[in-house]
Amino acid sequence: MVMTISNYEGTADQFSFPHNPQTFDDIIDGNQTFINLPYYRHHIVTGGGGINPKSIVLVGHFDGATKLTSYRSLAKHVSENHKLKKLYWESDKFYLCVGRQIKQTNTGGRTNFIDYVCSFETIIGILFGNTQKTTGTNAGNVNTFIESITGQHDGSGDMVISDNLGNSVTIPEASFSGKPYFKFYFVKMVDAGGGIYVSEYNYFEVCATVGGTYTQIKTIKTTAGSGMLQLASGANVSTITITNYTGTPVVTFRDGWIA
């Protein structure tokens, strides 16, 4: 396969590597904490199955007449740390990440080559399947995240969205006043002002009409668990429940893989 990188939101701006990197480092680093008990042979560990942001390190080269163009295209993606990136190492799975660092090395005797080292940091510690699914099961081997939900509130009370892993969020009825159409995203890069963007989870927006302009509301609140809606490995998307809606909400997700 040809390794690629593209934007997660908006215009894809895909870059395909003319040569796949020679090395691709992918470290899983658990974020559990330990309390060492002096003088004892047993100790206390606290963990929730989470991992630290992965540092993905690529080492490779570009050559030929397009070597500088290729390097600059890659460097552009690395430098755009205000945009979430889809980094593909397998043809059907990607890391959700931002660029961290890139450098080039020009060596005497290799005047037709640019050697490079670059790195990306993931904001989610799993791989996502390329296919966005609206039905069926999470065919991956770890819990995945509900990527988006679109639908219409019925005006009859608070909306509660829940998974079967103990997580739920609530949107007050008043938030839909005159704006019953909604979109939920598990993560978005949000403009915080001055050209600074922040990753915001459980992003929720509403609109008065189909095809109209959606605006974010900040009244969504976590009412159980972490509030991050998830789908267990092998679980069907039908386990996601929504209260007080009309029509048929569309729930999207991607298969989740640990590596």
C-alpha positions, -999 to +999 in steps of 0.1 A: +000+000+000+010+037-004+011+056+029-010+088+029-019+117+051-050+139+048-071+163+068-098+148+091-122+177+086-129+199+056-108+196+024-088+164+024-056+179+010-042+143+007-005+137+004+007+103-009+043+093+000+062+085-032+082+060-011+068+046+021+091+055+051+118+030+058+108+029+095+076+036+113+077+036+151+044+031+170+048+029+208+019+020+231+025+036+265-001+029+292-011+059+314-017+039+345-002+051+378+015+031+406+017+037+443+047+018+456+042+004+491+075+005+510+088-028+524+060-048+507+060-071+478+026-059+465+018-024+452-013-004+440-020+003+404-048+025+390-057+023+354-087+026+330-073+009+299-060+043+286-028+051+269-007+082+265-007+101+232+013+080+208+044+095+192+045+082+156+080+086+142+086+083+104+121+080+089+124+080+051+136+098+020+124+116-011+143+116-044+142+128-080+129+160-095+100+161-070+120+156-038+116+192-026+079+193-036+072+161-017+092+173+014+074+206+015+040+189+012+048+166+041+062+196+061+030+215+055+009+187+071+033+184+100+032+222+107-006+224+106-011+214+142-044+233+143-059+206+120-066+170+129-049+146+105-057+111+092-023+093+090-026+060+071-001+032+077-025+005+066-048+011+036-080+008+057-069+022+091-057+056+103-043+074+133-061+106+143-032+130+151-014+163+147+021+170+135+049+175+160+083+178+143+101+173+109+137+178+098+155+171+065+191+160+061+210+167+029+241+146+026+271+150+003+271+122-023+233+120-021+225+152-039+194+137-055+179+126-021+164+143+009+164+122+040+138+131+066+126+123+101+092+135+112+068+128+140+030+130+148+011+128+180-022+110+183-051+126+202-068+092+205-048+061+213-064+037+188-065+032+150-098+039+133-112+020+103-114+040+071-151+032+065-176+054+083-204+030+093-240+037+102-252+001+108-237-031+121-211-038+147-177-025+157-155-051+139-123-039+156-107-053+187-112-024+212-139+001+221-144+027+195-160+061+197-193+073+182-181+097+156-213+117+149-250+118+154-275+138+134-312+141+139-342+162+151-354+169+186-391+163+192-396+192+217-408+169+245-380+172+270-343+168+276-324+147+251-303+119+267-278+100+245-263+068+261-241+038+252-242+004+269-208+010+286-222+034+312-216+067+294-243+093+287-247+130+279-278+152+283-289+182+263-316+204+280-348+208+261-344+246+262-312+243+240-334+233+211-358+263+213-366+271+177-337+250+165-347+213+166-321+199+141-289+188+157-254+174+150-231+158+175-194+152+169-171+133+193-142+157+185-137+190+165-109+216+164-126+248+176-114+283+170-106+298+204-097+332+189-066+347+175-060+317+152-057+293+181-076+261+178-085+236+206-097+200+203-132+200+218-150+167+226-187+161+225-192+191+202-230+198+198-247+222+174-283+230+164-301+245+135-336+258+128-341+243+093-327+214+073-297+227+053-295+259+074-266+272+095-257+253+125-244+270+157-226+254+186-243+252+220-224+245+252-252+232+273-244+195+267-233+179+299-219+146+310-245+127+331-228+093+334-193+078+330-168+098+310-195+112+287-175+099+257-200+077+238-184+044+228-192+011+211-176-021+224-158-045+202-184-067+186-213-045+198-240-032+174-246+005+169-282-001+179-270-001+216-267+037+213-300+051+227-314+086+222-345+100+240-370+126+227-363+126+190-384+125+159-376+107+126-345+085+125-312+098+139-281+088+119-253+074+142-219+070+126-188+052+139-156+035+127-141+002+137-115+006+165-081-012+166-055-010+193-026-012+168 
